[in-house]
Amino acid sequence: MTRDIFAPPRPISPAVDPDLWITHLFSARAAAEGGVVRRKARDVERVVGWERFRQELRRRGFRAVVNGGQVVVFCNAEPVRLLD
């Protein structure tokens, strides 16, 4: 059974601080250079939750897509086009 990625978040693991996780994600060299970063969707859900993650994307003007259990974040304000 597949879990809906936009369902309410599961409890956060006490071992991972959400603020540090966000800082680490967006401090990556690729993010700083306007590239892309990728994380497991389950980690986004488990550590920070989808609503917080979306807030961080909006605050930075970034876009993201979810596919195959992965979240790909485009760390720039450019439009995202899907190629068929």
Secondary structure, DSSP 8 states (H G I E B T S, - for coil): ----TTS------TTS-HHHHHHHHHTSHHHHTT-EEEEEHHHIIIII-HHHHHHHHHHHT-EEEEETTEEEEE-SSS------
